[in-house]
Amino acid sequence: MNESVSRWDGTENELMMSERRPISAAAIVAGVTGVLAGLSYAVPGLAVLLLVSVLAAVVAVLSHRRSPRALVWLAYVGVAIGMTGVVWSLTTRSFYQNHLVATGEKYAQQWLEILRDGKLEEAICLRMDYWDRPLESVQLVSYFQQTERSPGASDSTPPPAQMKEEFLMSNTVQNLLESGPETRIRLQEDRTRFFEQAGSVEVEGFFEVELLAKDPRGNMRRKTQIVSVAVKRIQYPKSAHWQVSRVHNHSQPDMPAETASGEGDSSEVENLLDLLPPIEDID
């Protein structure tokens, strides 16, 4: 601001007077929230602050046009940092999620293929908790003939012979074993489900299983069933493993013979294939 002042001799001297501009609070808010939003690659919840940063930046720019204010440049910097961080976070998480989905689908299909190939004992091992599974040197056929719980096994783990008996009560398991090499397994990629909650990741893959099965007259006929297998990724301190957590036949729900004839309680066998065992992560 220029002002003219009179000197004692009657002449005038033009002095330059600088007026201090008020600081833009909205620009400071936009800058701080933008920087925090830029950290969303580490803390995904911070991404919501990008919206606050953009709104504050708009207010800062509009107020600056009406009345010039200082530090408006913080609004532009904050929005730029926030958008970069959020875009990077979304891109990275998208690639990581796609990797988890593909890996989960692989393990789910692997479990069905084990049954198709007639590897009954190996499939039963995969139902067990990772730390309760027998060592690789153990003969599985004789192991699953034991009627006593293995030493060191958890209290919730039944004896091996009982596990095998319960496993064979499933109609889905019996059909896969009977069909054998004639079974065709095809993943329905458009139906795969992905769940993430409290650090736990679960992938549920849906498969079109075409197999040979007996009709009511005892003749072998080819039919197609939709079977879903859900696998959960379990994170341990030094490694990560996949555990089959849920198996469901959507075309023909599992029902053992004694339940179908009215002699059993369906609630006791409803989840025979739940809590299946962990499979090592290839990562």
Phi, psi and omega in degrees: 000130184261135176228143177256126179242146181271136177267170184294335181270008177093350179274162181248144179234125182274119181256143177266118180248116180268129180263126180287131179273145178292146180284139180276109179292325180296324179293322178295317177298316179297320180292315182293312181293328177294318178296318178296320177296330178294342178272010183293344177295334178263322179236095186305331182295340180287349182298333181294339180290345177298322178297319177297319181296317180295315180297317179295324178295320178297316179297319181295317181294316180295318179292329178292326179290324179286317180214112185308132180229160182269159175067022177295335180298338177297328180295315179294318180295316181298315179295320180296315180295317181298314181295321178298314181295317182293316179298317179297318180296313181296319180294314181297315181293328179294314178297319181293319178296319178298324177295316180296319180297314180297319180293317179297318177299322180296314182291324178296316178292325179299320180296318178294322180293329177297317177293319179301323182278003176077016179274072187297309183297321179294322178295323178293322177302322182289351174278337187280159174299148186305321184277350179261355182290145179292157179292159183297334181281352182282137175284112189292325182299311180288330181297317183276012169261354181286136180261358178250147178296139181294145178299134179087353180286151180291158183295335181279352181272120179286167176301150182305317180297322179291321177300318180294319180297315179294324180297321182283354178285346182280129177297323180298316178297315181298318180295319179294321179291320181289322181288321175059226184298343179284354182281136176241128184243124181229127180284134173264090189297329183287351183252359182298137180247144180233129179234140177219122182206128177051044177080359179258134181243132179227134178240126178247112180261140178253133185233140173266108185256112178258119185218169174265126181220157181282137174272178181304337180270358179091003178274144179279122180228149180275131178217162183243133178234152176257116182239130177251139179233120179259130178239140182245136178271121182252124181264119174258167183306322185244357182200172178231143181225157178255138180231128176288118186255340184201134176228130182218132175266110184280340180272323182215088182306142182297135177206110181296164188301315184293330177287320180297329181272000177091006183265351184239170178259117184296333181294336181282337184242009185297325184240043181297331182262007177284163178055048177285166194282163177286148175241137185298138176286140181279350181294000000 
